[in-house]
Amino acid sequence: MTERTRIILMLAPAFLLLGGVFFSALGLTLLRSFRYMPVIGLTEPDLAAYATILASPGFLGSLGLSLWIAAVSTLTSAGLALAAALLLRQTFPGRRLIGFLFQLNLTVPHVVGAIGILYLFSQSGAFARLAYAGGLIGGPAEFPALVHDPFAVGIILQYVWKEVPFIGLILLANMQAIGEDHEATARSLGATRWQAFTHVLLPMLMPGLIAASALVFAFAFGAYEIPLLLGANAPEALPVLAYRSYTDVDLAARPEAMAMAMIIALIGGAMVLVYARFARPMGRGRHAG
Amino acid sequence: MRGNALRLFAGLALALWLVLPLVPLAIWSVAHGWRFPDLLPQQWSGNAWAYAFSPGSGVLESLGLTVFIATATTVLAALVGVPAGRALGLHEFRGKGIVTLILIAPAIVPGIAVALGLHGVFLRLGLTGTVGGVILAHLIPVIPYMTLIMASVFSSFDTDVEAQARSLGARPVQVFIHVTLPAILPGLMTGALFAFLVSWSQYLLTLSIGGGRVQTLPLTLFTFATSGRNDVTGAIAILYILPGVLILLFTARHLTGRNQSLAARVGA
């Protein structure tokens, strides 16, 4: 058996399974989004579903909201994660505890985090009670709307809560791999601590930071249950709108739901490319055999 | 000195923020009514836990089903992920870049982008509303993680020991069981635990493919959260995060030893 045949055989099961579920699902979504459904007599593919949603204020509002959620969550998480990783690189009392909490947070499903954020930040939640006890507000209605709000503050808080540890741990692992020699050299050549950070460490961390941020952006843009729990009724996040359109009793809305799914897939695909471009390549093939 | 105090303060704030959303869930699970503006419940109660563990609530059934689905998904993902990871970790070949891209895309592309189409595909195959269909759907985000972790395991695997075993007359199956498997086992365990947690956390794929008939724990949790039963919601939420905590304690002690995280292994 040639090496090429062996490689193909090793990859075949994973490819067949993913092809069978993931790529066939995307293919069907694409066909349906072109309004190709022979079962109900639609045999002429067209772009009507895309034209409809791109002219619909509801869709554009949802797309804008989801882009806003993803962008703000990603930038905030990346910035805080960088600060947290720099903090955790140093020795101070309690560092190990925070390292443990970071990993603990990683295992908590997003739904749980979302419900926790709801109980903390809703108008009758823990912070509203603290504000009342401190005499800042006279009743629940006076507490600012931080969940089910138009700016999606609650949704963003949930992503920041979950993704700061995720990006932070990736950055910490990269920092360990990079070591401190480069910065020490820069310092010995007269760089200030800030210069050593911005000119030496940060550029070396950037690929990992961008790759991790691409994962966070794709997730925050496409997650369904978190905006369903924490989001406002209008505009809804795009995944919520897409799923509601799909389950709508009016079958005519289905191609539109499929077109929305394709647009989400496109943005997800773009993030796959960003991730692949910046993530460390794996495997060195040292032991071909 | 000021730097130290600042670091300690920042560390404390970070630690507090990390546990904060879990605190009201834990309190609610043992609260008997907890109305605004009470900072703490007036009365405590074990009712929510008693209800969660009672046969009528369906919570334990849901827990068992979720464990079964996550375990089956993990086993299937290992069966296809180990060989695929070996191909990626040990070999250089033409088209490796595109192969890697195809293998990681399903974990990054949001579930909603495939859930609707998958529902259509599975409808024809009679797989909607079945546990088997949900397991197949969960494989979409799980296989990429398993494959990537195994690729990183195999990239530091020395194939010379396999060659030695073969030269001593071992058959391929014997080589795998006695030489390869023991060497990759710690990495495989990490991959399996990670795969388990990814399946464990799925919401939308279960909802769309299960169609309400496959009631995993996150779906049960969601139902209680939106019906205003905050106490039961708190109890289920604690139950739901328990396996992750156990897995973390287990991996921290047995697998990695050093402060190497799950995320760091699959991340950038």
Boltz contact constraints between the chains, C-beta under 6 A:
constraints:
  - contact:
      token1: [A, 7]
      token2: [B, 87]
      max_distance: 6.0
  - contact:
      token1: [A, 7]
      token2: [B, 91]
      max_distance: 6.0
  - contact:
      token1: [A, 7]
      token2: [B, 93]
      max_distance: 6.0
  - contact:
      token1: [A, 10]
      token2: [B, 83]
      max_distance: 6.0
  - contact:
      token1: [A, 10]
      token2: [B, 86]
      max_distance: 6.0
  - contact:
      token1: [A, 10]
      token2: [B, 87]
      max_distance: 6.0
  - contact:
      token1: [A, 11]
      token2: [B, 84]
      max_distance: 6.0
  - contact:
      token1: [A, 11]
      token2: [B, 87]
      max_distance: 6.0
  - contact:
      token1: [A, 13]
      token2: [B, 80]
      max_distance: 6.0
  - contact:
      token1: [A, 14]
      token2: [B, 80]
      max_distance: 6.0
  - contact:
      token1: [A, 14]
      token2: [B, 84]
      max_distance: 6.0
  - contact:
      token1: [A, 14]
      token2: [B, 143]
      max_distance: 6.0
  - contact:
      token1: [A, 17]
      token2: [B, 80]
      max_distance: 6.0
  - contact:
      token1: [A, 17]
      token2: [B, 139]
      max_distance: 6.0
  - contact:
      token1: [A, 18]
      token2: [B, 106]
      max_distance: 6.0
  - contact:
      token1: [A, 18]
      token2: [B, 143]
      max_distance: 6.0
  - contact:
      token1: [A, 21]
      token2: [B, 136]
      max_distance: 6.0
  - contact:
      token1: [A, 21]
      token2: [B, 140]
      max_distance: 6.0
  - contact:
      token1: [A, 22]
      token2: [B, 106]
      max_distance: 6.0
  - contact:
      token1: [A, 22]
      token2: [B, 114]
      max_distance: 6.0
  - contact:
      token1: [A, 22]
      token2: [B, 140]
      max_distance: 6.0
  - contact:
      token1: [A, 24]
      token2: [B, 121]
      max_distance: 6.0
  - contact:
      token1: [A, 25]
      token2: [B, 114]
      max_distance: 6.0
  - contact:
      token1: [A, 25]
      token2: [B, 117]
      max_distance: 6.0
  - contact:
      token1: [A, 25]
      token2: [B, 118]
      max_distance: 6.0
  - contact:
      token1: [A, 25]
      token2: [B, 121]
      max_distance: 6.0
  - contact:
      token1: [A, 26]
      token2: [B, 114]
      max_distance: 6.0
  - contact:
      token1: [A, 28]
      token2: [B, 117]
      max_distance: 6.0
  - contact:
      token1: [A, 28]
      token2: [B, 120]
      max_distance: 6.0
  - contact:
      token1: [A, 28]
      token2: [B, 121]
      max_distance: 6.0
  - contact:
      token1: [A, 29]
      token2: [B, 117]
      max_distance: 6.0
  - contact:
      token1: [A, 87]
      token2: [B, 10]
      max_distance: 6.0
  - contact:
      token1: [A, 92]
      token2: [B, 7]
      max_distance: 6.0
  - contact:
      token1: [A, 92]
      token2: [B, 8]
      max_distance: 6.0
  - contact:
      token1: [A, 92]
      token2: [B, 11]
      max_distance: 6.0
  - contact:
      token1: [A, 94]
      token2: [B, 11]
      max_distance: 6.0
  - contact:
      token1: [A, 98]
      token2: [B, 11]
      max_distance: 6.0
  - contact:
      token1: [A, 98]
      token2: [B, 14]
      max_distance: 6.0
  - contact:
      token1: [A, 98]
      token2: [B, 15]
      max_distance: 6.0
  - contact:
      token1: [A, 99]
      token2: [B, 259]
      max_distance: 6.0
  - contact:
      token1: [A, 101]
      token2: [B, 15]
      max_distance: 6.0
  - contact:
      token1: [A, 101]
      token2: [B, 18]
      max_distance: 6.0
  - contact:
      token1: [A, 103]
      token2: [B, 248]
      max_distance: 6.0
  - contact:
      token1: [A, 103]
      token2: [B, 261]
      max_distance: 6.0
  - contact:
      token1: [A, 104]
      token2: [B, 248]
      max_distance: 6.0
  - contact:
      token1: [A, 105]
      token2: [B, 18]
      max_distance: 6.0
  - contact:
      token1: [A, 106]
      token2: [B, 263]
      max_distance: 6.0
  - contact:
      token1: [A, 107]
      token2: [B, 197]
      max_distance: 6.0
  - contact:
      token1: [A, 107]
      token2: [B, 244]
      max_distance: 6.0
  - contact:
      token1: [A, 107]
      token2: [B, 248]
      max_distance: 6.0
  - contact:
      token1: [A, 108]
      token2: [B, 241]
      max_distance: 6.0
  - contact:
      token1: [A, 109]
      token2: [B, 201]
      max_distance: 6.0
  - contact:
      token1: [A, 111]
      token2: [B, 203]
      max_distance: 6.0
  - contact:
      token1: [A, 111]
      token2: [B, 218]
      max_distance: 6.0
  - contact:
      token1: [A, 112]
      token2: [B, 237]
      max_distance: 6.0
  - contact:
      token1: [A, 112]
      token2: [B, 240]
      max_distance: 6.0
  - contact:
      token1: [A, 112]
      token2: [B, 241]
      max_distance: 6.0
  - contact:
      token1: [A, 113]
      token2: [B, 21]
      max_distance: 6.0
  - contact:
      token1: [A, 115]
      token2: [B, 225]
      max_distance: 6.0
  - contact:
      token1: [A, 116]
      token2: [B, 21]
      max_distance: 6.0
  - contact:
      token1: [A, 116]
      token2: [B, 22]
      max_distance: 6.0
  - contact:
      token1: [A, 116]
      token2: [B, 25]
      max_distance: 6.0
  - contact:
      token1: [A, 117]
      token2: [B, 21]
      max_distance: 6.0
  - contact:
      token1: [A, 119]
      token2: [B, 24]
      max_distance: 6.0
  - contact:
      token1: [A, 120]
      token2: [B, 21]
      max_distance: 6.0
  - contact:
      token1: [A, 124]
      token2: [B, 36]
      max_distance: 6.0
  - contact:
      token1: [A, 126]
      token2: [B, 24]
      max_distance: 6.0
  - contact:
      token1: [A, 129]
      token2: [B, 37]
      max_distance: 6.0
  - contact:
      token1: [A, 129]
      token2: [B, 39]
      max_distance: 6.0
  - contact:
      token1: [A, 132]
      token2: [B, 37]
      max_distance: 6.0
  - contact:
      token1: [A, 140]
      token2: [B, 36]
      max_distance: 6.0
  - contact:
      token1: [A, 166]
      token2: [B, 263]
      max_distance: 6.0
  - contact:
      token1: [A, 169]
      token2: [B, 261]
      max_distance: 6.0
  - contact:
      token1: [A, 169]
      token2: [B, 263]
      max_distance: 6.0
  - contact:
      token1: [A, 169]
      token2: [B, 264]
      max_distance: 6.0
  - contact:
      token1: [A, 170]
      token2: [B, 263]
      max_distance: 6.0
  - contact:
      token1: [A, 170]
      token2: [B, 267]
      max_distance: 6.0
  - contact:
      token1: [A, 170]
      token2: [B, 268]
      max_distance: 6.0
  - contact:
      token1: [A, 173]
      token2: [B, 264]
      max_distance: 6.0
  - contact:
      token1: [A, 208]
      token2: [B, 268]
      max_distance: 6.0
  - contact:
      token1: [A, 211]
      token2: [B, 268]
      max_distance: 6.0
  - contact:
      token1: [A, 212]
      token2: [B, 267]
      max_distance: 6.0
  - contact:
      token1: [A, 212]
      token2: [B, 268]
      max_distance: 6.0
  - contact:
      token1: [A, 218]
      token2: [B, 108]
      max_distance: 6.0
  - contact:
      token1: [A, 222]
      token2: [B, 110]
      max_distance: 6.0
  - contact:
      token1: [A, 222]
      token2: [B, 112]
      max_distance: 6.0
  - contact:
      token1: [A, 224]
      token2: [B, 112]
      max_distance: 6.0
  - contact:
      token1: [A, 224]
      token2: [B, 204]
      max_distance: 6.0
  - contact:
      token1: [A, 225]
      token2: [B, 203]
      max_distance: 6.0
  - contact:
      token1: [A, 239]
      token2: [B, 112]
      max_distance: 6.0
  - contact:
      token1: [A, 242]
      token2: [B, 112]
      max_distance: 6.0
  - contact:
      token1: [A, 246]
      token2: [B, 116]
      max_distance: 6.0
  - contact:
      token1: [A, 257]
      token2: [B, 116]
      max_distance: 6.0
  - contact:
      token1: [A, 261]
      token2: [B, 113]
      max_distance: 6.0
  - contact:
      token1: [A, 261]
      token2: [B, 116]
      max_distance: 6.0
  - contact:
      token1: [A, 264]
      token2: [B, 110]
      max_distance: 6.0
  - contact:
      token1: [A, 264]
      token2: [B, 112]
      max_distance: 6.0
  - contact:
      token1: [A, 264]
      token2: [B, 113]
      max_distance: 6.0
  - contact:
      token1: [A, 265]
      token2: [B, 109]
      max_distance: 6.0
  - contact:
      token1: [A, 265]
      token2: [B, 113]
      max_distance: 6.0
  - contact:
      token1: [A, 268]
      token2: [B, 109]
      max_distance: 6.0
  - contact:
      token1: [A, 268]
      token2: [B, 110]
      max_distance: 6.0
  - contact:
      token1: [A, 268]
      token2: [B, 113]
      max_distance: 6.0
  - contact:
      token1: [A, 271]
      token2: [B, 108]
      max_distance: 6.0
  - contact:
      token1: [A, 272]
      token2: [B, 105]
      max_distance: 6.0
  - contact:
      token1: [A, 272]
      token2: [B, 108]
      max_distance: 6.0
  - contact:
      token1: [A, 276]
      token2: [B, 101]
      max_distance: 6.0
  - contact:
      token1: [A, 279]
      token2: [B, 268]
      max_distance: 6.0
  - contact:
      token1: [A, 282]
      token2: [B, 151]
      max_distance: 6.0
  - contact:
      token1: [A, 282]
      token2: [B, 152]
      max_distance: 6.0
  - contact:
      token1: [A, 282]
      token2: [B, 155]
      max_distance: 6.0
  - contact:
      token1: [A, 283]
      token2: [B, 88]
      max_distance: 6.0
  - contact:
      token1: [A, 283]
      token2: [B, 89]
      max_distance: 6.0
  - contact:
      token1: [A, 283]
      token2: [B, 151]
      max_distance: 6.0
  - contact:
      token1: [A, 283]
      token2: [B, 155]
      max_distance: 6.0
  - contact:
      token1: [A, 284]
      token2: [B, 155]
      max_distance: 6.0
  - contact:
      token1: [A, 285]
      token2: [B, 91]
      max_distance: 6.0
  - contact:
      token1: [A, 285]
      token2: [B, 92]
      max_distance: 6.0
  - contact:
      token1: [A, 287]
      token2: [B, 90]
      max_distance: 6.0
  - contact:
      token1: [A, 287]
      token2: [B, 159]
      max_distance: 6.0
  - contact:
      token1: [A, 288]
      token2: [B, 91]
      max_distance: 6.0
  - contact:
      token1: [A, 289]
      token2: [B, 159]
      max_distance: 6.0
